[in-house]
Structures are given as structure tokens and as C-alpha cells.
Amino acid sequence: MITSRPDLAAAIADLIVIGCWVGIIAILVTGKRRAKPGAQHSDPKSMLGLLLQLAGYVLCFVVPRPLFSPPFPMTKTGEAILAAFTAGLALASTWLCHAAARALGKHWALMARVIEGHELVRTGPYAIVRNPIYLAMLGIVIATALAFTRWQTLVAAASAYLVGTLIRIRAEEKLLRGAFGAEFEDYSSKVAALLPRLL
């Protein structure tokens, strides 16, 4: 039976997504407090990327659909599967953000920068993907859109977030190449920028 009525599975998934947002904000605030102050080099181009990423987040909330309902009519089984996927994606993304922030430690920063005594972090999630926090936030964007908005908005939100992320990755990796040279080239040749390599 196809339905678009409020559903318990969707309600649970929505609450988990909200809880994960609270967790991610706490992780980012805590990471900022542990970060070493000052910047030796920074790149203002990453501000444009940040604004596009923020646009992706905002889009998830400005075109809402009825609470605790699926993004389009589907069977109860389909709703349960989608709700489980949404909750799992949000939880996995929050864990990845936490693990990446811990691995960064004093090198964590909102904007692209290289600080005095900067080290190239290659441990934890950074051994699998070069930008795990951006990957985690992409997961949260998708989970949030699945929980709260329409599928068309999901496409727009993910697109805005991805364009902003690519801008930030280029800005940040330009700084890292300048700071670490061959070490960064070796790292980037072995580890993917955003999505883990399958082989």
C-alpha cells in the first residue's frame, strides 16, 4: 500500500538526524577550541566554497515537507527502509566527523590555512580519504534532505554543497602542496580527495 501519511519510522529517523546535527555542531565547536590559533598562510577563496556549502544546508530546511513523512509516496516497507538508511547515514556521518576532528587536533580550522609547525595528517579517516569532514557533512546534507525536504531540493542542496566543497578542496590543497610539496603529492596519489577508492 502506498502512503504519504506520518510514519513512526520516519519520525525516529528525523529525530536521529536532529540529534546528529547537535552532535556535529558540538564536535566542530570543540575542535575549534582545541585548534592552534594563528595562520601562517590562508586562502580567502575557500570563503566562497563555505558559502555554497552553507547554502546546501539551508536548502534542506527552507522547502519543508510535512513532518514525519517520506519524501514521496511509498509503501510502509519502503518508508522503513528509507528511514533506516537516513538514520544510519546521519549516525555514520557524525562518527566520521568526530573521528576526523580528533585526528586533526590542533590543525582543525574552519577556513583553509597552514599554521606554524603544521603537520600533514594521514592517520585515522585521513588514511582513507583526504577530506573526511567534507564527506561527513555531505552525508549529513543528504540525510537532512531525506528527512525534511522534497527530493527535488535534495538534488539542489547536494549540488550546492558539492560545488562549494570542490572549491574549498582546491583552495586547501593548493596551500598543502605549497607547504608539503612531494609529501603531499605522494599522499594525494594514494588517497582519494572526497570519496574512498574501492581498490
C-alpha positions in Angstrom: 0.0 0.0 0.0 1.3 3.4 -1.0 1.2 6.1 1.7 2.2 9.7 2.4 0.9 9.9 6.0 3.1 10.4 9.1 5.0 7.3 10.0 6.8 6.2 13.2 9.9 5.1 11.3 10.2 8.5 9.6 9.7 10.2 13.0 12.5 8.3 14.6 14.8 8.9 11.6 14.0 12.7 11.7 14.8 12.9 15.5 18.1 11.0 14.9 19.1 13.5 12.2 18.3 16.4 14.5 20.4 14.7 17.3 23.2 14.2 14.8 23.2 17.9 13.9 23.5 18.7 17.6 26.4 16.3 17.8 28.2 17.7 14.8 27.9 21.3 16.0 29.3 20.2 19.3 32.2 18.4 17.5 33.0 21.5 15.4 32.9 23.8 18.4 35.1 21.5 20.5 37.5 21.2 17.6 37.8 24.9 17.2 38.7 25.2 20.9 41.5 22.7 20.5 42.8 24.3 17.3 46.1 26.1 17.5 45.5 29.9 16.9 47.0 31.9 14.1 47.6 31.2 10.4 50.9 31.3 8.6 49.1 31.1 5.2 45.4 31.1 4.3 43.3 31.2 1.2 40.2 33.5 1.1 38.8 31.6 -1.9 37.6 29.0 0.5 35.0 31.5 1.8 33.1 31.2 -1.5 33.1 27.4 -1.0 31.9 27.8 2.6 29.0 30.0 1.5 27.9 27.4 -1.1 28.2 24.6 1.5 26.0 26.7 3.8 23.5 27.2 1.0 23.3 23.4 0.7 22.5 23.1 4.4 19.9 25.9 4.3 18.1 24.4 1.3 17.4 21.3 3.3 15.2 23.3 5.6 13.6 26.1 3.5 11.4 23.9 1.4 10.0 21.6 4.1 7.5 18.8 3.6 5.1 17.5 6.3 6.9 16.3 9.3 7.4 12.5 9.8 6.5 11.7 6.2 8.5 10.2 3.3 9.9 12.5 0.5 7.4 10.8 -1.9 4.6 8.3 -1.6 5.9 4.8 -0.9 4.9 1.6 0.8 5.3 1.1 4.5 8.2 -1.2 3.8 9.8 1.4 1.6 9.3 4.0 4.4 11.0 1.7 6.9 14.0 1.1 4.6 14.4 4.8 3.8 14.1 5.7 7.4 16.8 3.2 8.4 19.1 4.4 5.7 18.6 8.1 6.7 19.3 7.4 10.3 22.3 5.2 9.5 23.7 7.8 7.2 23.3 10.5 9.8 24.9 8.4 12.5 27.8 7.3 10.3 28.5 10.8 9.2 28.5 12.1 12.8 31.0 9.4 13.7 33.2 10.2 10.7 33.2 13.9 11.6 34.2 13.1 15.2 37.0 10.8 14.2 38.3 13.3 11.6 38.2 16.2 14.1 40.1 14.1 16.7 42.8 13.1 14.1 43.2 16.8 13.1 43.6 18.0 16.7 45.4 21.4 16.8 45.3 21.6 12.9 41.5 21.9 12.8 40.3 25.1 11.2 37.1 26.4 9.6 38.9 28.2 6.8 41.9 26.9 4.8 45.2 27.6 6.5 48.7 26.4 7.2 49.9 27.1 10.7 53.5 27.2 12.1 54.7 23.7 12.7 51.9 22.3 10.6 52.0 18.5 10.0 50.3 16.6 7.2 47.7 14.4 8.9 47.5 11.0 7.3 46.1 8.9 10.2 42.5 7.8 11.1 40.0 8.7 8.5 42.7 10.7 6.6 44.2 7.4 5.6 41.0 6.6 3.7 40.0 9.9 2.3 41.8 13.3 2.3 38.7 15.3 3.3 36.7 13.2 5.7 34.9 16.1 7.4 33.6 17.2 4.0 32.5 13.7 3.3 30.8 13.5 6.7 29.0 16.8 6.0 27.8 15.6 2.6 26.3 12.6 4.4 24.5 14.9 6.8 23.2 17.1 3.9 21.8 14.0 2.2 20.3 12.6 5.5 18.8 16.0 6.3 17.2 16.4 2.9 15.8 12.8 3.1 14.3 13.6 6.5 12.9 17.1 6.0 12.6 18.2 2.4 11.4 17.1 -1.1 13.6 15.1 -3.4 14.0 18.0 -5.8 15.5 20.1 -3.0 17.8 17.2 -2.2 19.3 17.5 -5.7 19.8 21.2 -5.3 21.2 21.0 -1.8 23.7 18.3 -2.6 24.7 20.1 -5.8 25.4 23.4 -4.0 27.3 21.6 -1.2 29.4 19.6 -3.7 30.4 22.7 -5.7 31.3 24.5 -2.5 33.3 21.5 -1.3 35.3 21.3 -4.6 36.2 25.0 -4.3 37.3 24.5 -0.7 39.3 21.4 -1.5 41.2 23.1 -4.3 42.0 26.1 -2.1 43.1 24.0 0.8 45.1 21.5 -1.2 46.9 24.4 -3.0 48.1 25.5 0.4 49.1 22.0 1.4 51.0 21.4 -1.8 52.9 24.6 -1.2 53.7 23.6 2.4 54.5 19.9 2.0 55.5 19.5 -1.7 56.4 15.9 -2.5 55.0 14.6 0.7 51.5 15.9 -0.2 51.9 14.7 -3.8 52.6 11.2 -2.5 49.6 11.4 -0.2 47.2 12.6 -2.8 48.4 9.9 -5.3 47.4 7.2 -2.8 44.3 8.6 -1.1 41.2 10.0 -2.8 40.1 13.6 -2.2 36.4 13.0 -1.2 35.1 9.5 -1.9 37.1 6.5 -0.8 38.6 4.4 -3.6 37.2 1.0 -3.9 40.5 -0.5 -4.9 
